[in-house]
């Protein structure tokens, strides 16, 4: 006979597993802060522009405090497409991107941004203009803040 405490623990573990969203990869739990993944290569001039111009503005905004930011910086653009350049908990982002239409292209525009919410990619874009016109407004909307 199984002791009651062990049975209760097994039921609790199974209930928790059933409540976890299927897309919750990379340790992102439901209700967690959104995550902005910044992916770039060290040789990219547009990445240097983003770091000089846009990153300080973003870091000074109220939205920044409501977002977890992760950076993936590889030595070259080619290296950025290799799993070894990505932290293990974010490799699923690269895999998902590489299976997408944008990821099928040999090269893509950098910097590249991925917005993750509840373990899923909810927005992605590449380039400084797309940061300004798409990702930044999306982050403001998600965080319900203003610049």
N, C-alpha and C positions, 0 to 999 in steps of 0.2 A: 504494500500500500504506500502511495506517495504522500509524504507529510503535507498538510494543508499549506504551510508557508511556501514550500517549493512550488506547489500548484498555483498559488496566487502570483508568485513571481513569474512563472512561465506565462500565465495569462496576461500579465502587465507587459512583458517583453513583446509578446505577439501583438498586442493592441498598439503598442508604440510603433512597431514595424509597419503595421497596416496603415497607420496615420501618416507615415512619412511619404511626401509626394514622390512620384516616380522620377521626376526630373531633378530631385534634390541631390545633385552631385557636388563633389568638391567641398563637402562639409557645410554647405549653405543650408541653414534651417529656415523653415517658414517663419516669417516675421523678423528675420535678421535684417540688418542694414543693407541697403543696396551696395553693390560692389562695382566700382569702375576699374576696369583693367585697361591700362595704357600699355600698348605694345609698340616697340620701336627698335630701330637698329642704330648703333652708335655713329654710323656714317651718314645718316639721313639729315640733310639740311632742314627739311620741314619739321623734323623732330626737335632740332635745336631751336627753331623759331617757336614751337609750341612751349618748350621749356622756358624760354626767355620771356615770351609775350603772354601766353595764355595761362600757364601753370600758376604764376604768382597771383593773377586775378582770381583764378579758381580757388586757390588756397586761402585767399582772404575773404571768400564769400561764406555766408551762413550755410549754404548747401554742402560745402566741403566737410563740415562737422557732422553732417548727417549721412555721409557716404564713406565707405571703406575704399581706399584707393590702393591698387596693386600695380606694380610696374614690371614689365617684362622687357628687358633691354638686351639685345643680342649684338655681337660684333658686326654682323653684316645682315642685309635683308634676307639673304639665302638662309642664314643661320636661324633667323626668326621663325622660319617655317619648319624647323626641326624640333621634335619633342624635347630634346635635351636642353634647349634654351628656356623652357617653361618650367616653373615649379610643378612638382608632381600633382598638387591639388588643383592646378589650373590647366592641366594638359587636355582635359575634356573640352575646354573652350577652343583650343587649337584644333582638336579633332572635329568638333562641330563646324568650325569655320572652314576647314579644308574640305568638308563634305558639302558646303554651301556653294551656290553659283559664284559668289565673289571669290571664294577660296579656290575655285577651279582654275583661276587665272594664274599664270606663272608668277607674275609680280602684282603687288597691290600697293595702293597709296598708303604712305605712313605720315604721321602716326595713325595707328588704328586703335579704336576705342570699342570696348565691349561693356555694356551695362548689364549686370547680373542681378536678378531679383528672384528670391525663393528658389535658387538652384537652376535658373534658366537664363539664357541670353534673351533679354527683352529688347535690346537695341544695339546696333553696331554700325560703325561708320569709319571712314578713313579720310585723313587730310584735315588741315587747319580750317578750311572753309566749312567743311561738314561739321567740325567741332562747333564752330560759331553758329551755324545755321540750324543744326539738328541736335547734336548731343547735348550741348549746353542748355538749350531750352527744354530738352527732355529731362535732364537732371533737375532743373528748376521746378518743372512740373511734378516730378516724382517726389521731391523733397518739400514741395509746397512753399518755396522760398523765392526771394528776389535777389538779383545781384547786389 
